[in-house]
């Protein structure tokens, strides 16, 4: 929602992009809602990146002691950051493709109900009703 409806819908130009000095204004200052939004959005994006990574890391660690050395040997600054954000971008891209594919399928079925009926009949023949 943040990426699709907030960042992209704004057209990609923020006042701070034109006037960089605005980044030095305090959060309470009138007209700097972009700074307040940035604080909220940054926290949500970090959670979006960190939660799946920490889950996978804990699952791997709990399933086998052999993998513990991998995580303990990693540089916890650069490598960890790169791993989190790279895997997140791959995950996000695949989710986006899945949602897009399903949305197009649903749209096609709504626009062509005769195809939906024929498809349902074929499924019923194979799987039973």
RALIN-V763588 format. One record per pair of residues at least 24 apart in sequence whose C-alpha atoms are under 7 Angstrom apart, sorted by sequence separation. I is the first residue (numbers start at 1). J is the second residue. If there is no record, write none. Layout:
i=I j=J
i=I j=J
//
This chain:
i=53 j=84
i=50 j=84
i=49 j=84
i=49 j=85
i=49 j=88
//
